[in-house]
């Protein structure tokens, strides 16, 4: 399993979850867990996804998700689980 942490932050708008989840489905990325909240009009989402069967390498997926985010007016960041874990151990 190649787990990746995906975070999404920005002004709330219709279609954010739908667009990002559709992209993941198109690229065979399995969403293992998802949480989202809206606070005072700001959207915040965190997903844990499995990219073991993804149709493109991590770098390509991360860049394309960032582009999707810009089109939606939000910031999307992807981090490999092992890097995320290492950062939070310090």
C-alpha positions as a Python dict, from the first residue, in 0.01 Angstrom:
ca = {
    (1, 'X'): (0, 0, 0),
    (2, 'X'): (129, 345, -90),
    (3, 'X'): (-61, 577, 141),
    (4, 'X'): (-68, 949, 73),
    (5, 'X'): (-211, 1234, 281),
    (6, 'X'): (-406, 1486, 71),
    (7, 'X'): (-505, 1819, 227),
    (8, 'X'): (-739, 2076, 75),
    (9, 'X'): (-792, 2428, 212),
    (10, 'X'): (-971, 2734, 75),
    (11, 'X'): (-1298, 2922, 39),
    (12, 'X'): (-1594, 2688, 25),
    (13, 'X'): (-1754, 2633, -316),
    (14, 'X'): (-1980, 2382, -485),
    (15, 'X'): (-1804, 2081, -639),
    (16, 'X'): (-1471, 2068, -454),
    (17, 'X'): (-1516, 1716, -318),
    (18, 'X'): (-1685, 1593, -637),
    (19, 'X'): (-1406, 1717, -866),
    (20, 'X'): (-1118, 1584, -656),
    (21, 'X'): (-1285, 1247, -593),
    (22, 'X'): (-1368, 1212, -964),
    (23, 'X'): (-1001, 1277, -1049),
    (24, 'X'): (-895, 1009, -802),
    (25, 'X'): (-1143, 757, -939),
    (26, 'X'): (-1023, 826, -1294),
    (27, 'X'): (-665, 754, -1183),
    (28, 'X'): (-746, 441, -978),
    (29, 'X'): (-666, 604, -644),
    (30, 'X'): (-856, 449, -354),
    (31, 'X'): (-983, 686, -83),
    (32, 'X'): (-930, 509, 250),
    (33, 'X'): (-1050, 786, 482),
    (34, 'X'): (-1187, 1136, 436),
    (35, 'X'): (-1286, 1416, 668),
    (36, 'X'): (-1402, 1765, 581),
    (37, 'X'): (-1535, 2066, 760),
    (38, 'X'): (-1646, 2418, 679),
    (39, 'X'): (-1571, 2693, 930),
    (40, 'X'): (-1692, 3049, 861),
    (41, 'X'): (-1700, 2980, 488),
    (42, 'X'): (-1358, 2813, 472),
    (43, 'X'): (-1334, 2456, 346),
    (44, 'X'): (-1084, 2213, 502),
    (45, 'X'): (-1048, 1849, 396),
    (46, 'X'): (-800, 1573, 468),
    (47, 'X'): (-793, 1241, 286),
    (48, 'X'): (-582, 933, 327),
    (49, 'X'): (-557, 759, -8),
    (50, 'X'): (-391, 445, -143),
    (51, 'X'): (-193, 508, -462),
    (52, 'X'): (-60, 152, -502),
    (53, 'X'): (-266, 102, -819),
    (54, 'X'): (-255, 463, -944),
    (55, 'X'): (-228, 511, -1320),
    (56, 'X'): (49, 774, -1287),
    (57, 'X'): (347, 835, -1057),
    (58, 'X'): (310, 1030, -731),
    (59, 'X'): (474, 1348, -867),
    (60, 'X'): (237, 1365, -1164),
    (61, 'X'): (-69, 1302, -949),
    (62, 'X'): (39, 1563, -691),
    (63, 'X'): (96, 1825, -962),
    (64, 'X'): (-233, 1752, -1135),
    (65, 'X'): (-426, 1767, -805),
    (66, 'X'): (-262, 2104, -728),
    (67, 'X'): (-378, 2224, -1070),
    (68, 'X'): (-732, 2098, -1003),
    (69, 'X'): (-722, 2284, -674),
    (70, 'X'): (-619, 2611, -839),
    (71, 'X'): (-907, 2573, -1085),
    (72, 'X'): (-1143, 2528, -787),
    (73, 'X'): (-989, 2814, -587),
    (74, 'X'): (-839, 2592, -316),
    (75, 'X'): (-491, 2472, -220),
    (76, 'X'): (-429, 2098, -257),
    (77, 'X'): (-115, 1938, -111),
    (78, 'X'): (-8, 1572, -126),
    (79, 'X'): (245, 1411, 106),
    (80, 'X'): (363, 1054, 118),
    (81, 'X'): (264, 897, 449),
    (82, 'X'): (622, 817, 553),
    (83, 'X'): (729, 1181, 505),
    (84, 'X'): (419, 1306, 688),
    (85, 'X'): (496, 1070, 979),
    (86, 'X'): (863, 1173, 991),
    (87, 'X'): (777, 1544, 1000),
    (88, 'X'): (545, 1494, 1295),
    (89, 'X'): (794, 1291, 1498),
    (90, 'X'): (1034, 1584, 1535),
}
